[in-house]
Amino acid sequence: MIARAELLREMGIAPLWRLRGRGAPAERDSATPEAASERVPAHAEAGPADVRLARIASLAFDALAADIDACTACALCRTRHRTVPGVGDPHARWLFVGEAPGADEDAQGEPFVGRAGRLLDNMLAALGLARGRDVYIANVLKCRPPGNRTPAPLEVAACLPYLDRQIELIAPTLIVALGKVAAATLIGTEQSVGAMRRRVHRYRGIAMVVTYHPAYLLRSPAEKAKAWEDLLFARRTLRDLAAASAGASAAAPATG
């Protein structure tokens, strides 16, 4: 196994910055996520978009991936090679969300592969994490925009219900938005990543932090130190949330 210090050097962020006395994260609540709180009524006046939203909101994990694979809701279905639903632990505490698949992802059907994916894997390893182990990785878009262009608003609108359903099913403790497009989509702002980082945001009631996209870090290696700061902030935030949850559970009156 590659030493953590070596991973940090590979990321270009040595020397190592250590957190002060923090305990191990609390065990995650194992309760299954509840179904979507609202459903679009299936009546004669419901349009195709409403019917589609209601269908997506009812899908289990395997059925969701199959629905994404068959999706023709926007023009990207005509240019994609493979859909890229996501990968990882379906009960992960950490959910990393990027912008859209690139060429490597479009070819392999898995998010964050290639150079950017290797950097993300190193970032995860530096935190003691790995894809598939308490981590789920997804994108706002499930199909590659031609030429890796910025997703169009209609494409985001068509694909966002899939991400929302993934969030419901996974029920992560923390979302990490990778890059401006993902962050702006989920927060609903056009602020820069620099303005959004080092703060706890909320999406669908779930805590979210923002950091730079690995592809951007490859182009701007001087920003890797900031990304590491963001990951430490994310880990600290997750531990604080776990501690608060444990405290609330201990304070709750006994029933029965």
Order of alpha helices (4+ residues) and beta strands (2+ residues): alpha-alpha-alpha-beta-beta-alpha-alpha-beta-alpha-beta-alpha-alpha-beta-beta-alpha-alpha
